[in-house]
């Protein structure tokens, strides 16, 4: 077994069971890509078993902090079963759910989502790449399913020195459909596991979509703006909420720069029996559209800001902060008094505290204040653990303008 020896004082985070070991923390030691290594402190004491990644700044990711643990096929079979079994205890009102959430489930670099009878997996680290076959078989055994699609085409693969891979890993072929429909709450939402963002859909916003529908049902929004709408999840939620509340005439304007996503959003409105006349879809840049709305004097009763990741790491936080502040400033200018803004950041490099400060600064620049009525996060199947706070990548605020 190869050994990594850490520099003096670099063992503190591992003693708190944080799973990342950065290149700068290592005094000596190396291994092949994905190979399991023994990690020791400078004094030679055991710290953990980790997967080595020679190309990444995160040079190793810990599998286990138990010196007696063997990192073999049985380890991954047990880890997969434990993670998938935990979802049975979560309150998930959907047949689309995240089964494995990387480090938070003890499998660094592995993302697995379930859409009905189909699994979709992303292998984004050298460690899970090395054990891909074992993990794939374990997933099918744990779920009783037969189809597993691989979406290992995330940009983070390049940081691990790994090529992009996409296609059926188990149980499918060129004739197997990759366009699916999931059931979420009382809605039906279409997606493409081959071409959609992430594994095909943003399952992490499940609870936020329901919350937005509840607000629409209670407050009867008439002019709604959904920015970065993707395939229209918040649009469907808003229109369904208005219908449930018996409100007539409400209208949702949805903006995205992806034509295929907007086509799916329109299909999702029709799929749920909602009135297409209550929905307008704009293939446009969100920032430019917000500025045009401000110049035209348009206002809205409810706005959703759910932008893509602006800051993948803390190093990008300053530039991302300016981008978040700008769109929130414009949105707050467009919000009617008494109106509601659902605003989010999915950037791991932006903490919840920093995001609050950014939105506060945007409000100050816009001359707008508001009540924070809710703090939102990812759905429970996207967990954050005590030892890995970086799992809290999705942050949201619900703001009611004063």
KAFEN-V54784 format. One line per field, one symbol per residue. phi: phi as a letter, one per 30 degrees, with the letter a starting at -180 (. if undefined). psi: psi as a letter, one per 40 degrees, with the letter a starting at -180 (. if undefined). A space follows every 10 residues. Layout:
phi = ???
psi = ???
This chain:
phi = .dbccddeic cddddciddc bdeddcdaja addiddbdcb dedjddclcb cdbdccddda bddaccdddc cbeddddddd ddddddddcd cbcaccadcb bhedcibeic bbccbicbcb bcccbddddd cedddedddd ddcicbcbcc bdbddddddc icddbbkdcb ibbdcddccb bccbhcccbd abddcddhck acddcedddd ddddddddci ecbcbcchdh ciedddeddd dddddiccid bcccbaccdd dddddddddd dcicdddcbc ccdaddeddd ddddddidbb dabccbdddd bdbddcdddd eddddddddd ddddddeidb ccbbbcdddc dddddedddd ddddddibba ddcaccbddd dcdccddbdd dddcbbbcbc dd
psi = hihhhiihee eddddefheh hideehdiii iiheihihhi ideeihdihi higeeidgdi hhdiehdehh gadddddddd dddddddeei ghgiehihdh fbddeegheh hhihgbehih ihheiddddd fddddddddd ddeeiehhhh ffeideddde fiiihhihdh eiadehiehi hihhbeihhi ihedeiibed igddeddddd ddddddddef idhhhhifeb efdddddddd ddddefhiei hhhhhiehdd dddddddddd defihdeehh hhgihddddd dddddeeiii dhhhhgiihd gdiddedddd dddddddddd dddehiheih hhiihehdeh iddddddddd dddddefhii hhdihiaiie egihidegee egdhiihhhh h.
